[in-house]
Amino acid sequence: MKFGTRAIHAGQEPDPTTGAIMTPIYQTSTYVQESPGKHKGYAYARGKNPTRVALEKCIASLENAKYGLCFSSGQGAEDTILKLLRPGDEVIATDDIYGGSYRMFTKVFAHFGIKFHFVNMHDANDIRKHVNENTRMLWVETPTNPLMKIIDIKVCSEIAKLHNLILVVDNTFASPYLQNPLDLGASIVMHSATKYLGGHSDVVMGAACTNDDKLYEELAFITNSCGPVPGPMDSFLVIRGLKTLHVRMQAHCKNGKEIAHFLKNHPRIDKVYWPGFEDHPNHKIAKEQMRDFGGMLSFIMKGNSMEDAFKVAAATKVFALAESLGGVESLIGHPASMTHASIPKEEREIRCVRFTDSFECRN
Ligand SMILES: *Cc1c(COP(=O)(O)O)cnc(C)c1O
């Protein structure tokens, strides 16, 4: 079945009691049992809720996955995935990741004895250099936030297979419409469903999908044990949002492309980070592993002054100054003081220079 058809129908049947075409919001905490332990597969709503199950099946279908799980937020999904690890384990993560992921890795999980290495991942040797006997997980975000780097998922999966690592891909920026990491060899794909999947800036949610029976069992066990599950109303909203994912993504890609070109030709703009440009250092990989270039881009103004950036961010008329992405409204943000404020300034600058240098050597 085509992507759009799956986005609208996967996991959903007309309600057996009424024929309602939309999945009902099963606003219930528990389910009546016939005799102790004898029930229709639903015992308590932390474990399972039919509205959530319909959504999980739909997202799994869009990611070409056997299993899907939904969470109370993208961070809830990440928290659950990281709990697959044990003290002493090491994770190699993309350096240019979402600020909240960086914060959770360094300020929460580091205290439980897990070690994180943040590497460029531009060149596979960057990753190989950091693999040792304690490495258990590769954490890849692509396109990255906010520099729009593209990491080669296939190459990462070769390294992961060779060293028996769990390869996690944060697919929030691409959405399953543009990229399916499991098809490229990832073990787990995760989303902040708050963004493109929900698509209407009205819900906070996370998702994770896998084809691996054992990983699914472990993730489902941790989810039920720790409890970061979304409610049925929010699940309904994302089911509704998904029905237009393919149409919205086409519009996002078209608009993103126009804005990228407008900014590139603007006399006061220095650099535009958008993987659709042929001179973007990862353009070739972007073309191979994505179906289009998405609706996200970042830019640096000439002079690179914070005052100018603040002025532009506050002066746009249609774009609202806000954190987040993927809704139908257009948003603008200043990552260093908003979404990525928890990454130390020196680290942010090193990352930016490291990546921007690779631009320069190509041009
Ligand atoms: C927003 C975001 C997250 C976190 O998701 P929440 O739903 O806000 O918890 C994780 N990764 C990326 C790339 C994001 O943009």
The ligand as an SDF file (V2000), in Angstrom:
LIG
                    3D

 15 15  0  0  0  0  0  0  0  0999 V2000
   11.7400   18.0290   19.8550 C   0  0  0  0  0  0  0  0  0  0  0  0
   12.7470   17.0100   19.6110 C   0  0  0  0  0  0  0  0  0  0  0  0
   12.9710   15.9730   20.5340 C   0  0  0  0  0  0  0  0  0  0  0  0
   12.2400   15.8940   21.8570 C   0  0  0  0  0  0  0  0  0  0  0  0
   10.8870   15.6370   21.7040 O   0  0  0  0  0  0  0  0  0  0  0  0
    9.7420   16.1720   22.7030 P   0  0  0  0  0  0  0  0  0  0  0  0
    8.4950   15.6670   22.0840 O   0  0  0  0  0  0  0  0  0  0  0  0
    9.8550   17.6590   22.7310 O   0  0  0  0  0  0  0  0  0  0  0  0
   10.0320   15.5750   24.0430 O   0  0  0  0  0  0  0  0  0  0  0  0
   13.9070   15.0050   20.2250 C   0  0  0  0  0  0  0  0  0  0  0  0
   14.6070   15.0540   19.0620 N   0  0  0  0  0  0  0  0  0  0  0  0
   14.4250   16.0370   18.1660 C   0  0  0  0  0  0  0  0  0  0  0  0
   15.2200   16.0290   16.9130 C   0  0  0  0  0  0  0  0  0  0  0  0
   13.4940   17.0470   18.4070 C   0  0  0  0  0  0  0  0  0  0  0  0
   13.3410   18.0320   17.5140 O   0  0  0  0  0  0  0  0  0  0  0  0
  1  2  1  0
  2  3  1  0
  2 14  2  0
  3  4  1  0
  3 10  2  0
  4  5  1  0
  5  6  1  0
  6  7  2  0
  6  8  1  0
  6  9  1  0
 10 11  1  0
 11 12  2  0
 12 13  1  0
 12 14  1  0
 14 15  1  0
M  END
$$$$
